[in-house]
């Protein structure tokens, strides 16, 4: 049985100039027999506006460990669904397989763990006339790999968080809070 009980990670990779392709996945990784597995199984139903789907690299290519993805923003259009279930899903799937190939995810636990990936896909993406799908792939691929690695290595550490408490602040606090 896996020693990975309940691990979380996140990452942000910014878009190329003029794009709305920032990626900000949040990942939960854990034993199929624990709270992560229960959350995973509970996600099998659909919720209007927040589609849930297994991560596949393509038809008949379900990734391992079993991974469920869902959105952090409400789905408003079929174009959004096409991007989510196409480019974004493919990027996340490729990142997971590469994490396996590179040893970031231990191969010996793939049948004992599951993952949930909450995906940020900017709603403006779907209507952007010059959307760069390659950049959308890049940001989601890179951010997913980073988030998985951070989850499995416990980053940032408590010491890092304490050390940067006065030097790092949420971007939305600019002009609101002075350190």
SEPA-157634 format. One line per 8 residues: number of its first residue (from 1); their letters; for each residue y, x, z of C-alpha. Coordinates in steps of 0.001 Angstrom, whole numbers. Each point is the difference from the previous one (the first is absolute). Example, Ala and Ser with C-alpha at 12.3 -4.5 7.8 and 13.67 -1.06 7.14 Angstrom:
// SEPA-157634
1	as	-4500/12300/7800; 3440/1370/-660
//
This chain:
// SEPA-157634
1	xxxxxxxx	0/0/0; 3554/1113/-726; 2228/1672/2575; 2981/-1465/-1860; 791/-3046/2131; 3606/-970/-731; 2366/2306/-1887; 3336/-850/-1611
9	xxxxxxxx	2268/1825/-2400; 2947/-587/-2259; 2004/1840/-2595; 2994/-484/-2249; 323/1517/-3459; 3240/-740/-1789; 424/-1219/-3550; 1496/1856/-2902
17	xxxxxxxx	3702/-723/-602; 644/-3522/-1255; -3417/-1310/961; -1149/-2431/2701; -3305/1748/449; 246/1347/3557; -3399/-85/1702; -373/-577/3739
25	xxxxxxxx	-3656/-711/800; -1148/-581/3549; -3680/720/561; -2486/-1089/2650; -3304/1881/45; -2802/-766/2394; -3585/-847/732; -1427/-3082/-1679
33	xxxxxxxx	-1405/-860/3454; 3360/112/1777; 3415/-1642/-187; 739/1449/-3456; -3210/-1531/-1328; 838/-3335/1584; 3495/64/-1531; -1524/926/-3367
41	xxxxxxxx	-2455/-2913/106; 2766/-2377/1099; 1954/890/-3137; -2650/-1413/-2327; 1961/-3250/-396; 3247/-272/-1944; 3476/-703/1330; 2565/-1445/-2394
49	xxxxxxxx	2401/2677/-1189; -1987/2876/1501; -3011/607/-2219; -2835/1978/1511; -2408/1893/-2179; -2596/2716/174; 1181/3299/-1390; -1760/775/-3251
57	xxxxxxxx	703/2817/-2410; -1019/-2237/-2899; -2520/-2760/-629; -3234/738/1874; 1555/3009/1777; 527/-1167/3607; 1152/2960/2059; -1760/1249/3093
65	xxxxxxxx	667/-326/2804; 538/-3701/-623; 3763/-503/-136; 2073/-3165/32; 3600/-3/-1198; 2740/-2548/584; 3725/-190/-544; 2856/432/2443
73	xxxxxxxx	2312/-2061/-2234; -614/-3575/-1141; -1333/-240/-3540; 2352/-2014/-2213; -1318/464/-3556; -3005/704/-2189; 1682/3232/-1145; -21/1157/3620
81	xxxxxxxx	-3690/-897/318; -754/1935/-3198; 1695/3123/1378; -1638/-356/3414; -3498/-616/-1364; 436/2538/-2781; 2037/3175/334; 347/-117/3801
89	xxxxxxxx	-3641/-886/661; -1150/2710/-2418; 2240/2612/1642; -1246/-889/3481; -3610/59/-1199; 408/3409/-1631; 1658/1351/3159; -2912/-1202/2152
97	xxxxxxxx	-2602/1581/-2280; 1973/3250/-66; 203/-89/3822; -3810/-174/-1; -324/2809/-2549; 2397/2219/1981; -1681/-660/3362; 2984/-1834/1494
105	xxxxxxxx	-2312/-2987/516; -3389/1262/1225; -2768/-1084/-2393; -2501/-544/2796; 1969/-2955/1424; 862/-2015/-3128; -2520/-2733/800; 1116/-225/3638
113	xxxxxxxx	3777/-305/-469; 2381/-2249/-1866; 3672/192/-870; 2854/-2435/-316; 3016/1056/-2046; 3216/-1972/276; 1972/606/-3184; 3728/-46/-637
121	xxxxxxxx	776/-990/-3580; 3694/-670/-472; 425/-3530/-1435; 2571/1396/-2479; -2780/2049/-1609; -1515/-2974/-1808; 3227/-882/-1828; 1249/3526/-677
129	xxxxxxxx	327/356/-3777; -530/3778/55; -2645/162/2699; -1724/3376/-34; -3631/-873/735; -874/3701/183; 2503/378/2853; -1417/-3115/1686
137	xxxxxxxx	-3456/1612/-212; 1316/3367/1262; 1754/-1360/3060; -2903/-2205/1073; -2605/2710/-625; 1922/2660/1936; 1002/-2279/2868; -3531/-1347/440
145	xxxxxxxx	-1470/3508/230; 2641/1031/2521; -456/-3158/2106; -3790/442/128; 335/3667/930; 2531/-794/2709; -2230/-2721/1420; -3015/2275/212
153	xxxxxxxx	1931/2964/1435; 2171/-1929/2471; 3342/820/-1617; 2686/25/1021; -1110/1284/3374; 1606/-1158/3240; 1559/3461/358; 1562/-260/-3495
161	xxxxxxxx	1411/-3447/762; 1542/1172/3260; 1373/3186/-1590; 1771/-1887/-2804; 1154/-2988/2081; 3668/973/-252; -61/1332/-3559; -1915/-2711/-1885
169	xxxxxxxx	1092/-3613/-150; -850/-3018/-2102; 2119/-94/-3161; 1199/-3544/848; 1651/1353/3161; 2553/2120/-1887; 3368/-923/1445; -1641/-2281/2577
177	xxx	-1289/2509/2516; 1556/3369/634; -2295/2731/1347
//
